[in-house]
Amino acid sequence: MVGLVADMKDRVNAVRERIALAAQKAGRKPHEVRLVAVSKGRSVEEMIEVVRAGVDAIGENRVQEAAQKRALWPASMAVPWHMVGHLQRNKASKALDLFDIIQSVDSIPLAYVLSCLAARRGKILPILLEVNASREGSKYGFPPEEAVNAAEAIAELSNLSLLGLMTIGPLTDDRVQVRSAFELLRELRDKINETLKLNLSELSMGMSDDFEMAVEEGSTMVRIGRAIFDLKRPFEG
Ligand SMILES: *Cc1c(COP(=O)(O)O)cnc(C)c1O
């Protein structure tokens, strides 16, 4: 067990180091990039270890799974919970009880429902707008050309706080294609800020296989699962 804990710490440290190197390469500071541990399919015990190892947030992609885990979560262990998966409107209320940030707002009706529910609870919900930067048919998110209009509509909802954009990189070994999806997300954020006079700062992009490129392209939150939880591939690059 002691060995397991040490390994988890080693893997988190290794990811942090790789983030730092990528940041440096792009003239950025390592602390500009938060590390979100995506813990779908992992046990609460593993999640506690990963929080002890110093990640900045927990990410889950299913409401039901997150609810079961939160029920077992130690109250003393304060860490932000991020929703990173597709959220159905009929689960929005439950999601609001479970999560501190919804990264995966992918439709105007969902944003509207979340804002109304947040208003009823007297709170402001931080969100990211999900963009399908790679235009893969299997993915959720606004098409890039709709992002500015979507941001405009969402920014007007009084109980949401729009912090930035989120995307999932394309599922391909073609590094050029992956990088250009991340570049596109950054350009979209800048365009939204310029067009709508907003000040969105967050870019949630980068997973186990592509986070260094995402950091080089301006990511402020990487969402990492396998690279920190997988015992089988400890330090893989
Ligand atoms: C699973 C998941 C991740 C983490 O993926 P890894 O490749 O395991 O790092 C990140 N973002 C979302 C939305 C996910 O569903």
The ligand as an ORCA input file, in Angstrom:
! r2SCAN-3c Opt
* xyz 0 1
  C     -11.392     10.490    -19.784
  C     -11.314     11.921    -20.076
  C     -10.111     12.625    -19.929
  C      -8.797     11.959    -19.521
  O      -8.344     11.146    -20.531
  P      -6.934     10.377    -20.451
  O      -6.622     10.092    -21.865
  O      -7.147      9.179    -19.604
  O      -5.948     11.318    -19.844
  C     -10.120     13.988    -20.193
  N     -11.246     14.638    -20.585
  C     -12.419     13.988    -20.721
  C     -13.612     14.757    -21.161
  C     -12.491     12.623    -20.479
  O     -13.662     11.981    -20.637
*
